[in-house]
């Protein structure tokens, strides 16, 4: 069951990379930061899987994934904002977050080889803030990347809660402990279905631009 959830999530991610790449390079419509996010996510996910099968620590890549996710999605939403103050907020927030997280790594380099719950929480919740700002803007502006934003908010917030619960249940039974990881894998699939649905609604020939 676990393998099915993981590999099916990879499958949907590969589809999204292909579709958004087509829309960007052939149609010149998809956002460049979104495409970069999807491509880097795919590379990191495959890298983590490769290290896992070699029985090597893949937490370095996982920690890098959350940083990459925050930066690229932050820049993605910044490119959608119309207000200068919101654009500046993203740069300031990203700068402060990176300064704090990198400072912690410099102080304790071993954190990059551990499950860094602090980094996961900061990067995910900050991304949720960026998405919520865009969601608020869509109340008075065009609903650009509407479904994708719903997916971002649900996945980032839900994933953070599950990781926190998983950390609290380390001392409990294995079945209960890994339940949060299974649910996160399911959320990953739902998240990428939202991204796929966004492409269908916004970029496919039969889709309706929202």
Secondary structure, DSSP 8 states (H G I E B T S, - for coil): -HHHHHHHHHHHHHHHHHHHHHHHHTSS-S-HHHHHHHHHHHHHHHHHHHHHHTT---HHHHHHHHHHHHHHHHHHHHHH---HHHHHHHHHHHHHHHHHHHHHHHH-GGGGGS--HHHHHHHHHHHHHHHHHHHHHTTTS--TTHHHHHHHHHHHHHHHHHHHHHHHTTTS-HHHHHHHHHHHHHHHHHHHHHHHHHHHHHTSTT----
